[in-house]
Amino acid sequence: MSGGGGGLLEGKVVLITGASSGIGAGAARVFAEQGAVVVLAARRGERLRELAGELEGVGARVGWRVVDVRCGDEVRALVEFVVERYGRLDAAFNNAGVGLERSPLHLLGDDAYDTVMDTNVRGVWNCMRHEIAAMLEGGGGAIVNTSSVGGLVASSTGAPYIASKHAVIGLTKAAAVEYAQAGIRVNAVAPGLTRSEMVDQWLQVPEASRRALRSAPAQRAAEPEEVARAAAWLCSEQASFVTGATLAVDGGRTAW
Ligand SMILES: NC(=O)c1ccc[n+]([C@@H]2O[C@H](COP(=O)([O-])OP(=O)(O)OC[C@H]3O[C@@H](n4cnc5c(N)ncnc54)[C@H](O)[C@@H]3O)[C@@H](O)[C@H]2O)c1
């Protein structure tokens, strides 16, 4: 933990969705290290409880709550919980999301489209609506949404996922423009391949691993904390004039 009071997010109340694994769990550690009071939200309560225990063990202030971001009422209750317990909401990292099986577009069914759009787009929409309402009450705030390199460029499969992550950037820009004068900044991170349970499994397949590592100049996957540090900076006062931006955290992937 920052301990000495000099963290980027000292005393800020920050909500992190998708905090039970991968980038979100990395963010919980990074944000707490930077002095934030963190509220962890995802679907798997046991994971959240364990992570909260780990962070409390090193002196962080942590809350957690199970939520399905696809459900507006659950997200409203989550934001109310944060404000009731901690008095305000300073920042949010809307990171919960799902990937998609690698299958050609014409073989995908409605269910694949619905799952990805409901979680990745409606989820961010639900979160932003309620977070912005709370931030307006509190006099401002900062939001970071997780898009993807798939929000900036396409790949050979996964059309609904690509569309969902482009939509996250659209929502980010629209909210940034609408609330700039209200003191609410809204940005996105666009991670490249980042280590998570799903990605680690996939990297076990030698050909997939070779292809993935060739796809970025850095020739490796990111650690979740490398993405989380970019999100923490965007949430902090250090980024006070940054809004409506999408920060690629991709080892050079989209520069190629
Ligand atoms: N790992 C990568 O290579 C990569 C690359 C680009 C973007 N992303 C994006 O990063 C974000 C985090 O993914 P990750 O790689 O850490 O994967 P992950 O599977 O480890 O984490 C996803 C998190 O989202 C949560 N989640 C999923 N659906 C939810 C729902 N309906 N309600 C609440 N929580 C839900 C899960 O519980 C989990 O905590 C996602 O938005 C993903 O699309 C990941």
The ligand as a Tripos MOL2 file, in Angstrom:
@<TRIPOS>MOLECULE
LIG
   44    48     1     0     0
SMALL
NO_CHARGES

@<TRIPOS>ATOM
      1 N1         -7.4580  -10.1410  -21.3110 N.am      1 LIG1
      2 C1         -7.3740   -9.5440  -22.4880 C.2       1 LIG1
      3 O1         -6.5500   -9.9190  -23.3300 O.2       1 LIG1
      4 C2         -8.2650   -8.3520  -22.7980 C.ar      1 LIG1
      5 C3         -7.9360   -7.5650  -23.9190 C.ar      1 LIG1
      6 C4         -8.7410   -6.4650  -24.2030 C.ar      1 LIG1
      7 C5         -9.8220   -6.1420  -23.4030 C.ar      1 LIG1
      8 N2        -10.1140   -6.9440  -22.3420 N.ar      1 LIG1
      9 C6        -11.2670   -6.5540  -21.5360 C.3       1 LIG1
     10 O2        -10.8350   -6.4060  -20.1940 O.3       1 LIG1
     11 C7        -11.9360   -6.5990  -19.3180 C.3       1 LIG1
     12 C8        -11.5320   -7.5570  -18.2270 C.3       1 LIG1
     13 O3        -11.2880   -8.8250  -18.7960 O.3       1 LIG1
     14 P1        -10.1800   -9.8530  -18.2590 P.3       1 LIG1
     15 O4         -9.2880  -10.1530  -19.4010 O.co2     1 LIG1
     16 O5         -9.6030   -9.3770  -16.9960 O.co2     1 LIG1
     17 O6        -11.0870  -11.1650  -18.0970 O.3       1 LIG1
     18 P2        -11.6440  -11.9260  -16.8240 P.3       1 LIG1
     19 O7        -12.5700  -12.9450  -17.3780 O.co2     1 LIG1
     20 O8        -10.5210  -12.3620  -15.9490 O.co2     1 LIG1
     21 O9        -12.4620  -10.7880  -16.0390 O.3       1 LIG1
     22 C9        -13.7530  -10.3980  -16.3930 C.3       1 LIG1
     23 C10       -14.4370   -9.8650  -15.1540 C.3       1 LIG1
     24 O10       -15.7270   -9.3740  -15.5190 O.3       1 LIG1
     25 C11       -16.6870   -9.9520  -14.6720 C.3       1 LIG1
     26 N3        -17.9710  -10.0640  -15.3570 N.ar      1 LIG1
     27 C12       -18.2640  -10.6630  -16.5220 C.ar      1 LIG1
     28 N4        -19.5750  -10.5450  -16.8030 N.ar      1 LIG1
     29 C13       -20.1240   -9.8360  -15.7830 C.ar      1 LIG1
     30 C14       -21.4260   -9.3740  -15.4820 C.ar      1 LIG1
     31 N5        -22.4610   -9.6240  -16.2970 N.pl3     1 LIG1
     32 N6        -21.6160   -8.6670  -14.3540 N.ar      1 LIG1
     33 C15       -20.5970   -8.4050  -13.5100 C.ar      1 LIG1
     34 N7        -19.3320   -8.8030  -13.7320 N.ar      1 LIG1
     35 C16       -19.1060   -9.5200  -14.8560 C.ar      1 LIG1
     36 C17       -16.1260  -11.3190  -14.2940 C.3       1 LIG1
     37 O11       -16.7440  -11.7970  -13.1150 O.3       1 LIG1
     38 C18       -14.6590  -10.9450  -14.0810 C.3       1 LIG1
     39 O12       -14.4920  -10.3540  -12.8240 O.3       1 LIG1
     40 C19       -13.0960   -7.0720  -20.1940 C.3       1 LIG1
     41 O13       -13.9410   -5.9660  -20.4720 O.3       1 LIG1
     42 C20       -12.3930   -7.5590  -21.4530 C.3       1 LIG1
     43 O14       -13.2400   -7.4930  -22.5830 O.3       1 LIG1
     44 C21        -9.3640   -8.0290  -22.0140 C.ar      1 LIG1
@<TRIPOS>BOND
     1     1     2 1
     2     2     3 2
     3     2     4 1
     4     4     5 ar
     5     4    44 ar
     6     5     6 ar
     7     6     7 ar
     8     7     8 ar
     9     8     9 1
    10     8    44 ar
    11     9    10 1
    12     9    42 1
    13    10    11 1
    14    11    12 1
    15    11    40 1
    16    12    13 1
    17    13    14 1
    18    14    15 2
    19    14    16 1
    20    14    17 1
    21    17    18 1
    22    18    19 2
    23    18    20 1
    24    18    21 1
    25    21    22 1
    26    22    23 1
    27    23    24 1
    28    23    38 1
    29    24    25 1
    30    25    26 1
    31    25    36 1
    32    26    27 ar
    33    26    35 ar
    34    27    28 ar
    35    28    29 ar
    36    29    30 ar
    37    29    35 ar
    38    30    31 1
    39    30    32 ar
    40    32    33 ar
    41    33    34 ar
    42    34    35 ar
    43    36    37 1
    44    36    38 1
    45    38    39 1
    46    40    41 1
    47    40    42 1
    48    42    43 1
@<TRIPOS>SUBSTRUCTURE
     1 LIG1         1 GROUP 0 **** ****
